[in-house]
């Protein structure tokens, strides 16, 4: 399995969990989850080559986002876990590095989103019939010299939801120019990381809890001791 020099490590280094039903990776920022119109490298294809087995997408992460992502090795496993996403029995938390600390240290955010121009999510009035309700909870964890770390728990799973909602309250994610941060990261990533994922195994029914180590780099390393104390 060849290296992909634009991404850290080798695909085997990204594996967080695997058995004969499922495999989970810690997706590098900048890598697409699945094939797209640009035809660029994507984790579905790389993961299938690594496992020498067809993989079946269960959910996705935005290309600029890093963190835990789960694939089925069998269509039945894909379908069973996908139903858990629909039923909202999956537990997901994200870590977001923001430049502006929110006014409240914790809050429950509800907005209405619709797809806008340029593949963006737009926040609109609840009366807009094309909009979908988006809800999340966030909690302030701590600060470095320049940035602030939030833990985000998704209640719904809308496209670009965390990015749009944090931008709407004046706390856009570092590097996310699309939703209000002043400048992009050099590699076009954003500092949003899918940190934990918990689901019921499709065969045993036991609860599986996965945690993806945060990316390397000074921004994340500034919060290392804070995250270690919470694990």
N, C-alpha and C positions, 0 to 999 in steps of 0.2 A: 504494500500500500504506500504510494508516494507521499512525500511531505507536501504541504501547501505553504510555501514560504511566506505568503502574506498573512498567515495565521499562526499563532503560537503552538508549538508542539506538533504531535502527530495525532491522527484520529483516535488511536488507541488511548492516548493520554486524556482524551475528552470524555471517556466513558465513565458514567457515574453508577450505572446499574445495568445488569443484563441477566436474562434467563431465557428459556425457550419460547417465551411469550412476548417479551418486551425488551427494549433497550433505551436507556436515557443517556444523553450527552450533555456536557457543559458547552453550549454553543459559543464560539468566539464572536465578539462584536464584529460586524461587517460581513459576516457570512449569511447568505440567504438560507431560510429554513427549507425551502422547496424550490423547484424550477420556476423561473420567472421569464418575463419577456426579454430580459437582457441576456439570457443564456449564460450567466455567470456561475461560478462554482456554488454548490448548495449542499446543505447537510444531508438531505435525503439521498442524493446520489453518492456523496462521499461515504455516508454511513452504510449504504447498501454494498458498496465496494469493499468496505472494511469487514463487514459481517459475511460477505459472499452470500447474501440472502436479500430477497425483496423486503423492504420496509414500508410500513403503511402509516401516513401522518395521522396524528391524533389531535394536535394543536400546533400553533405556530408562534414564533417570536419575530418581531420586526427585525429587519436586517441590521440596523445599528445597535440592537440590544443584545446583551450576552445572557448566558445562564441556562438553566435546566430545561430541556425539551425532551419529550417522550415520544417514541415510535412503537407501533405494534410490529411484531414479527409475523403475525398471522392476522388475517382479516377479522376473525372472531374476537381476538384480543383488542384490536383497534376499535371495533364496534362497541364492545363492553365498556371500555374506558371512556370512549367518546360520549356514551350515555351518561356517565358520571359527570362529565363536564356540563352536559345539558341540564342535569338535575342539580347542579351546583353543590355536589358533595365533595368535589375536589377542593383542596385547600392550597392556595398559592400565595406566596409573599414575594414581593420585589423590594430591592434596595434602590433608592434614587438619590443621586448627589445633585443638589440644587445650589444656585448661587445666592438666592434670597430665602431666608428663613420664613416660613409661613407665620402669619399673625397668631394662629392657634397651634399649640404643640400637638394636638390631635384633633381630628375632625372626621366627619362622615360627609363626603361630597356627592351631590347628585346633580348631574347636568343632562342635557339632551343633545345628542350628537347626530350629525348627518355627514355624508361624504361630500367634501367640497372640491375645489379646483386643486390640481396638482397632487392628487392622492392624499389630501389632508382630511382630517376630521374637523368639522366646524361645530362650535357650540351655538345652539339656536334656542328659541323659545319652545316651551313644551307644547305649544299649539301647532307646531310644524308637524304635519302628518308624515313627513319623510324621516323624522328624527327617531332615534332609539334612546331609551333611558339608560344612563350610565351611572354606576354607583361604585364608590370605593371608600376605604378607610385608610387614613395615614396616621403615622405616629412619628414625632421627632425623636431621633436617637442621640444626636450629638453634633458637634461642630469641630472642624479643623481651623487652621488659620484663615482660610478663604471660603470654605464651603460647608454645607450642612447635609446631614444624612437623614433620610426619611425611610421608614419601613411602610410599604404600601400593601394592603390586602384588597384584592379584587372581589367585588360582589357580583358584578356582571363582567362580561368579557368582550368589550367592543374594540373595534379597530382604533389603534392609537389612543386608547382611552386614558391611560395614565399620563401620557405626554400632553394631551389636550387639557385634561382637568387640572394638572399641576400648573400648566401655563396660564390657565384661566384665573388662578388665585394669585398670580404674580410670582410663582416659584418654578419657572421652567427648568427642565433637567439640563445639567451641564452639557454643552455641545449641541443642544437641540434647537438650532436656529429656526426650524420650521414652526416651533411653538413658543418662540420668544426669547431664547437665550441669545446673548449678544454676538457670540462667535462660535464657529464650528470647531470641533476637535480636529487635529491634523489628519487623522485617519478616517474622519467622517463617522466615527462611532458616537454614541451618546452614553452617558453614565447612568444607565438603567440596567439593572441586573436581576434576572429571574432567580431568586435566591433559594426558595424552597418549593417543593411540590409534594403533596400527600394524596394518595389514592388507595382504593381497595384493589388488591390483586385480582385479576379476572378469573383465576382458577381457585386459589386458596381462600380468597376473600379477606386475607389479612391486610392490615393497613401498612402500606409502604411509604416511608418518609425519606425524601431525597433532599440533599443540600448541595448547592454548587459553589465551590470556592470562588471568591470575587476575582476579577481580572488583576493582572499585575499592573504596576504603575504607581507613581507617587500619590495621585489623588486617592486611590483606594487604600494604599498602604497607610495613609494618614488616619484611617478609621480602623486599622487592623486590631489594635488593642481593644477597642470598643466592641467589635464583633466577636473577638475571642472571649470576652467576658460574658457574652450573651449565649454562646454556644454550649 
